[in-house]
Amino acid sequence: MSPLDDQIDWSLTTWEGSRRAALRDWMKLTLTEKWTAVEEMADFARATIESRRRLGLPYIDPYTGERVSRAGGIREEALAPELP
């Protein structure tokens, strides 16, 4: 075991531990920082959709939930799980 192993919090390397750490970090942010982060995430999502649209790749319309197929802009019904 190396000296570096003593400095690693291995509980953060699981899915649950990573999620808890992310939530703790989010809770440390001020309201202004949180609002800025949400705006940046929305900008990134819009840029990603526009990029996929320009490249003719399918994407999910964020307003309708419909899957927009390739270049033709053909809208497909959103996939919903079938109930028994």
C-alpha positions as a Markdown table, in Angstrom:
| # | Residue | x | y | z |
|---|---|---|---|---|
| 1 | Met | 0.0 | 0.0 | 0.0 |
| 2 | Ser | 1.4 | 3.4 | -1.0 |
| 3 | Pro | 1.2 | 6.5 | 1.2 |
| 4 | Leu | -1.3 | 8.0 | -1.3 |
| 5 | Asp | -3.8 | 5.3 | -0.5 |
| 6 | Asp | -4.1 | 6.7 | 3.1 |
| 7 | Gln | -5.2 | 10.0 | 1.6 |
| 8 | Ile | -8.1 | 8.6 | -0.6 |
| 9 | Asp | -11.6 | 8.6 | 0.8 |
| 10 | Trp | -12.7 | 5.3 | -0.8 |
| 11 | Ser | -16.3 | 5.8 | 0.2 |
| 12 | Leu | -16.6 | 8.5 | -2.5 |
| 13 | Thr | -15.7 | 6.1 | -5.2 |
| 14 | Thr | -19.0 | 4.3 | -5.2 |
| 15 | Trp | -22.1 | 5.6 | -7.1 |
| 16 | Glu | -23.9 | 6.4 | -3.8 |
| 17 | Gly | -20.8 | 8.1 | -2.3 |
| 18 | Ser | -20.1 | 10.1 | -5.4 |
| 19 | Arg | -23.8 | 11.3 | -5.5 |
| 20 | Arg | -23.7 | 12.3 | -1.8 |
| 21 | Ala | -20.4 | 14.2 | -2.4 |
| 22 | Ala | -22.0 | 16.0 | -5.4 |
| 23 | Leu | -25.0 | 17.0 | -3.3 |
| 24 | Arg | -22.8 | 18.2 | -0.5 |
| 25 | Asp | -20.9 | 20.4 | -3.0 |
| 26 | Trp | -24.1 | 21.7 | -4.5 |
| 27 | Met | -25.4 | 22.6 | -1.0 |
| 28 | Lys | -22.3 | 24.7 | -0.4 |
| 29 | Leu | -23.1 | 27.0 | -3.3 |
| 30 | Thr | -24.9 | 30.3 | -2.8 |
| 31 | Leu | -28.3 | 30.9 | -4.5 |
| 32 | Thr | -26.6 | 33.1 | -7.1 |
| 33 | Glu | -24.0 | 30.4 | -7.9 |
| 34 | Lys | -26.8 | 27.8 | -8.2 |
| 35 | Trp | -28.8 | 30.0 | -10.5 |
| 36 | Thr | -25.7 | 30.6 | -12.7 |
| 37 | Ala | -25.0 | 26.9 | -12.9 |
| 38 | Val | -28.6 | 26.2 | -14.0 |
| 39 | Glu | -28.4 | 28.8 | -16.7 |
| 40 | Glu | -25.1 | 27.4 | -17.9 |
| 41 | Met | -26.6 | 23.9 | -18.0 |
| 42 | Ala | -29.5 | 25.2 | -20.1 |
| 43 | Asp | -27.2 | 27.0 | -22.5 |
| 44 | Phe | -25.2 | 23.8 | -22.9 |
| 45 | Ala | -28.3 | 21.8 | -23.6 |
| 46 | Arg | -29.5 | 24.3 | -26.2 |
| 47 | Ala | -26.1 | 24.4 | -27.9 |
| 48 | Thr | -26.0 | 20.5 | -27.9 |
| 49 | Ile | -29.5 | 20.3 | -29.5 |
| 50 | Glu | -28.6 | 23.0 | -32.1 |
| 51 | Ser | -25.3 | 21.1 | -32.9 |
| 52 | Arg | -27.2 | 17.8 | -33.4 |
| 53 | Arg | -29.8 | 19.6 | -35.5 |
| 54 | Arg | -27.1 | 21.1 | -37.8 |
| 55 | Leu | -25.4 | 17.7 | -38.1 |
| 56 | Gly | -28.6 | 16.0 | -39.0 |
| 57 | Leu | -28.5 | 13.8 | -35.9 |
| 58 | Pro | -31.6 | 12.8 | -33.9 |
| 59 | Tyr | -32.4 | 14.6 | -30.6 |
| 60 | Ile | -35.2 | 14.9 | -28.1 |
| 61 | Asp | -37.2 | 18.2 | -28.3 |
| 62 | Pro | -37.1 | 19.6 | -24.8 |
| 63 | Tyr | -40.5 | 21.3 | -25.1 |
| 64 | Thr | -42.5 | 18.4 | -26.4 |
| 65 | Gly | -40.5 | 15.3 | -25.4 |
| 66 | Glu | -40.7 | 14.1 | -29.0 |
| 67 | Arg | -37.8 | 12.4 | -30.7 |
| 68 | Val | -36.8 | 14.4 | -33.8 |
| 69 | Ser | -35.3 | 12.0 | -36.4 |
| 70 | Arg | -32.4 | 12.8 | -38.7 |
| 71 | Ala | -32.0 | 15.6 | -41.2 |
| 72 | Gly | -35.6 | 15.7 | -42.4 |
| 73 | Gly | -36.9 | 17.0 | -39.0 |
| 74 | Ile | -39.4 | 14.1 | -38.8 |
| 75 | Arg | -40.9 | 14.0 | -35.4 |
| 76 | Glu | -41.6 | 10.6 | -33.8 |
| 77 | Glu | -43.9 | 10.0 | -30.9 |
| 78 | Ala | -42.1 | 10.0 | -27.6 |
| 79 | Leu | -41.4 | 6.5 | -26.3 |
| 80 | Ala | -43.5 | 5.8 | -23.2 |
| 81 | Pro | -43.3 | 2.6 | -21.2 |
| 82 | Glu | -46.3 | 0.3 | -21.9 |
| 83 | Leu | -48.4 | -0.4 | -18.9 |
| 84 | Pro | -49.6 | -4.0 | -18.3 |
